[in-house]
Amino acid sequence: MEKKCFGCEKKKSVELFFKNKSKEDGLSSRCKDCTHAETRNWKSRNPILLKEQQKRYALKRRNLILDHYGRKCFCCGESEYKFLSVDHKNGGGSKERKKLGYGHTFYSFIIKNNFPDRFQILCHNCNLAKGFYGKCPHAEGV
């Protein structure tokens, strides 16, 4: 089965079109090649807007994670957004992040895996103290 691409105006196999439920035939009006070219072109013409969109997307994902894990440091209770980080409860974060990736990729992993229990929120001070000394000074009396 074939479809004519609105971009290059060539008839192509329907497998070369993205799915789009809003279209009558369920397929995008442009083939994948034209869609990719159009996206690259838009990104090159709009670097500032692209950066803003990426920042909003990252913030949205970070907020999802913070909301799920309690939005405050598990150790000291710090709740200032800018001070909070995702911690691996049982250590091994550096090794896992090298394997999974950092930032957006790491957040995607957490969200796609339904917020695994092995993570928690710590402020950067408590997280670094835990990493350097095995536990945070706040936890020494516990």
Buried (B, 14 or more C-beta within 10 A) or exposed (E): EEBEBEBEEEEBEEEBBEEEEEEEEEBBBBBBBBBEBEEEEEEEEEEEEEEEEEEEEEEEBBEBBBEBBEEBBBBBEBBEEEBBBBBBBEEEBEEBBEEEEEEEEBBEBBEEEEBEEBBBBBBBBBBEBBBEEEEBEBBEEE
